[in-house]
């Protein structure tokens, strides 16, 4: 296990020469009918794929489609009835998944989202963590869910003919289709389907971060009030546009989101295989060794973050700026496989936090609830994290 700021920097410099990702993902990907994905590619293949999907995963997509994000967010809120107890993790997964499906692949995946995530969780527990036997992916329910996923592949493909996409903003699928048509050997049809839905799958990590955000909003009423003030100022004359999101306008919300990402990393460790032998800190690491990169470990080290278990958004202000030392703040990973959609995620998180603050009055259930974690298949709020909508500050 590699766990320090210095080792994060080392992975950033040397990781691509010594470590590979594909081994632990092979069986998981096969379950989805694909042989390769951007997550399992290494070397030149990985860099080529990252370049191809850079525009479709960029912050610019969210900026250009903020009005759609707000519309979809309010649609989700409209199903959170006043007085109803809401399952926090599930509700936030649906909130974010709905948005990503529309912004990234231009379809409405509402009906299949729960099934998609349930199948993914089961596949991770079976093939990545080894916590469940393989037959648990062959139950009638899981077979039905998988059939729905294959149908989703076909729906996305059918919705991206040149005629249907004429006059519309390009999305990730448009870029993937272009890559497939220009080089069907590099991105064959057998790998297209999983590439289509990968953003929706990855969205469950953002969903968990938004769930953590709601908890911290309700656990820190002083910060909640300050974010409400920022939201009211931004929405005072209607929905804001990208140009309105100046650093000053969303200062508290931005630092709040940064602290959520620091204190509640949903993926704290990357697993890699040593493809070449190397020495580090006096240890000889032979090829084929399993290497765990605990890239978020510095988040909880006193020498980097004062009182690290305390939720404190002022740690990002000068003169402290605790996050700026190289290798200490890494909520999206480190090295060549750092999350390609991190700027998208940061903005999507901030916009949803602002939208929640603008529209909803919430309370924890019970009111003195203390956060508990579910460790698999990622770190997320436990199933007993719930909240209640007590009112609407502004109509949804």
Secondary structure as the mmCIF struct_conf table of DSSP 4:
data_model
#
loop_
_struct_conf.conf_type_id
_struct_conf.id
_struct_conf.beg_label_comp_id
_struct_conf.beg_label_asym_id
_struct_conf.beg_label_seq_id
_struct_conf.end_label_comp_id
_struct_conf.end_label_asym_id
_struct_conf.end_label_seq_id
STRN STRN1 UNK A 2 UNK A 2
BEND BEND1 UNK A 4 UNK A 4
HELX_RH_AL_P HELX_RH_AL_P1 UNK A 5 UNK A 18
STRN STRN2 UNK A 19 UNK A 20
HELX_RH_AL_P HELX_RH_AL_P2 UNK A 22 UNK A 31
TURN_TY1_P TURN_TY1_P1 UNK A 32 UNK A 33
BEND BEND2 UNK A 35 UNK A 35
TURN_TY1_P TURN_TY1_P2 UNK A 38 UNK A 40
HELX_RH_AL_P HELX_RH_AL_P3 UNK A 43 UNK A 53
TURN_TY1_P TURN_TY1_P3 UNK A 54 UNK A 57
BEND BEND3 UNK A 58 UNK A 58
HELX_RH_AL_P HELX_RH_AL_P4 UNK A 59 UNK A 64
TURN_TY1_P TURN_TY1_P4 UNK A 65 UNK A 65
HELX_RH_AL_P HELX_RH_AL_P5 UNK A 66 UNK A 77
TURN_TY1_P TURN_TY1_P5 UNK A 78 UNK A 79
BEND BEND4 UNK A 80 UNK A 80
STRN STRN3 UNK A 82 UNK A 82
TURN_TY1_P TURN_TY1_P6 UNK A 83 UNK A 83
HELX_LH_PP_P HELX_LH_PP_P1 UNK A 84 UNK A 84
STRN STRN4 UNK A 85 UNK A 87
HELX_RH_AL_P HELX_RH_AL_P6 UNK A 88 UNK A 105
BEND BEND5 UNK A 107 UNK A 107
HELX_RH_AL_P HELX_RH_AL_P7 UNK A 110 UNK A 123
HELX_RH_PI_P HELX_RH_PI_P1 UNK A 124 UNK A 128
BEND BEND6 UNK A 129 UNK A 129
BEND BEND7 UNK A 132 UNK A 132
HELX_RH_3T_P HELX_RH_3T_P1 UNK A 134 UNK A 137
BEND BEND8 UNK A 138 UNK A 139
HELX_RH_AL_P HELX_RH_AL_P8 UNK A 140 UNK A 158
TURN_TY1_P TURN_TY1_P7 UNK A 159 UNK A 160
HELX_RH_AL_P HELX_RH_AL_P9 UNK A 162 UNK A 165
TURN_TY1_P TURN_TY1_P8 UNK A 166 UNK A 167
BEND BEND9 UNK A 168 UNK A 168
HELX_LH_PP_P HELX_LH_PP_P2 UNK A 169 UNK A 170
HELX_RH_AL_P HELX_RH_AL_P10 UNK A 172 UNK A 182
TURN_TY1_P TURN_TY1_P9 UNK A 184 UNK A 186
BEND BEND10 UNK A 187 UNK A 187
HELX_RH_AL_P HELX_RH_AL_P11 UNK A 189 UNK A 219
HELX_RH_AL_P HELX_RH_AL_P12 UNK A 221 UNK A 235
TURN_TY1_P TURN_TY1_P10 UNK A 236 UNK A 237
BEND BEND11 UNK A 238 UNK A 239
HELX_RH_3T_P HELX_RH_3T_P2 UNK A 242 UNK A 244
TURN_TY1_P TURN_TY1_P11 UNK A 247 UNK A 250
HELX_RH_AL_P HELX_RH_AL_P13 UNK A 251 UNK A 263
TURN_TY1_P TURN_TY1_P12 UNK A 264 UNK A 264
BEND BEND12 UNK A 266 UNK A 266
STRN STRN5 UNK A 270 UNK A 274
BEND BEND13 UNK A 275 UNK A 276
STRN STRN6 UNK A 278 UNK A 280
TURN_TY1_P TURN_TY1_P13 UNK A 281 UNK A 282
STRN STRN7 UNK A 283 UNK A 285
TURN_TY1_P TURN_TY1_P14 UNK A 287 UNK A 288
STRN STRN8 UNK A 290 UNK A 293
TURN_TY1_P TURN_TY1_P15 UNK A 295 UNK A 296
HELX_RH_3T_P HELX_RH_3T_P3 UNK A 297 UNK A 300
TURN_TY1_P TURN_TY1_P16 UNK A 302 UNK A 304
BEND BEND14 UNK A 305 UNK A 305
TURN_TY1_P TURN_TY1_P17 UNK A 306 UNK A 309
BEND BEND15 UNK A 310 UNK A 310
HELX_RH_3T_P HELX_RH_3T_P4 UNK A 313 UNK A 316
BEND BEND16 UNK A 317 UNK A 317
TURN_TY1_P TURN_TY1_P18 UNK A 318 UNK A 320
HELX_RH_3T_P HELX_RH_3T_P5 UNK A 322 UNK A 324
BEND BEND17 UNK A 325 UNK A 325
TURN_TY1_P TURN_TY1_P19 UNK A 326 UNK A 328
TURN_TY1_P TURN_TY1_P20 UNK A 331 UNK A 332
HELX_RH_3T_P HELX_RH_3T_P6 UNK A 335 UNK A 337
BEND BEND18 UNK A 338 UNK A 338
TURN_TY1_P TURN_TY1_P21 UNK A 340 UNK A 341
HELX_RH_AL_P HELX_RH_AL_P14 UNK A 342 UNK A 359
STRN STRN9 UNK A 360 UNK A 365
BEND BEND19 UNK A 366 UNK A 366
TURN_TY1_P TURN_TY1_P22 UNK A 367 UNK A 368
STRN STRN10 UNK A 373 UNK A 374
BEND BEND20 UNK A 376 UNK A 378
STRN STRN11 UNK A 380 UNK A 381
TURN_TY1_P TURN_TY1_P23 UNK A 383 UNK A 384
STRN STRN12 UNK A 386 UNK A 392
BEND BEND21 UNK A 393 UNK A 394
#
